Amino acid sequence: PYCMFRWRRAVASESVDVFFSPPVYTYYPILPGKRRIVVTVHDAIAERFPLLTLPSRKARLFWRMKVALALRQARLVLTVSDFAASEIAAVHGVSTCW
């Protein structure tokens, strides 16, 4: 958690147009302001198989909150395939465009 706040402070101090988080699992919330946020979600495995990927209720709750915030803040969500896009759209209710 401490590193997350350090990264957040570092990003806030820079004048950047776009903030890119390559995988959603390293995403941390930032204050977007005029920044456009782009995040990559590789799959919906954690949502489809939560007991296999996230062993505790706390981990599952934290994951759901983190992904929901990333998707809400993102102007653009990237993924790796059409199948992944359809899974992410179905699980998270985001629209797809390809």
Secondary structure, 3 states (H helix, E strand, C coil): CHHHHHHHHHHHHCCCCEEEECCHHHCCCCCCCCCEEEEECCCCHHHHCHHHHCCCHHHHHHHHHHHHHHHHHCCEEECCCHHHHHHHHHHHCCCCCC
